[in-house]
Amino acid sequence: MPGGADLYYEEHGRADAPPLILSSGLGGSAAYWRPNLAALSRHFRVIAYDHRGTGRSDRTLPAQVTLADLGADMLALMDRLGIARAAIMGHAIGGMAALEAARAAPERVERIVVINGWARLDPQTARCFDVRLALLRHAGARAYLEAQPLFLFPPDWLSEHDAALREESEHHLAHWPGDAAMEKRIAAARSFDAKPWLYHIASPVLAISAADDLLVPWRSSQALVEGLPHAVHRHFDWGGHALNVTAHDRFNREILDWLTSRTAPVGS
């Protein structure tokens, strides 16, 4: 993939604060982190960006996309901003791409937070991707987007926020990256397999899971931690796949506690 100069990004917080890069999941949008920006930017120079191929970033993608490509984009964005070393927090594939960045340039990644990610694809996640691809291919982008909240949010939260979610779906449809781009991103998520190299990751890692995540079973986070040399697992009883949105108050507290600790605690 090309370098990070053509990625849309936005900064929040003091320019002299420690840098924290936020990388969203399959949707790829910087706007995903809205519920977390105020809390995080009190302590960090927060950089949120749109993934290549999505949002306001360059829409050009190669024939095949990997999460290593997304990790390389993070490093290129750091180069553009003159950041030698940063902490990275990613949701699902954003967190797994952060592991790829740490694999490629261990000296540049201070700490990593992986929200509802995995080391190797779980059959339940594969089944969900099959359903989403079938919707996209046979019913179109609108049906894909209208079904998306089912995979992201707990039923009670979804019901309470129905109007806002429908409005958000219209926004996503207006900025749809194209069916081909979404298929490439799903293929990248499906092909990710870090089990053979996880033990090389030197950065401390915090893996977060939710018991009611329909898309990624919480044990995927547990398995991820078991393969890493310096990792801790934090488990939420409620929150769904997008728990940093639904349970943002608790999420922000726990994340900041770990990110600002003098030494990142590890262990189960």
Helices and strands as residue ranges (DSSP letters): G 4-6, E 9-12, E 19-23, G 30-33, H 34-41, E 45-49, H 67-81, E 86-91, H 93-104, G 106-108, E 109-115, H 123-139, H 141-152, H 155-160, H 162-174, H 179-191, G 198-200, E 205-210, H 219-227, E 231-236, H 243-246, H 248-259
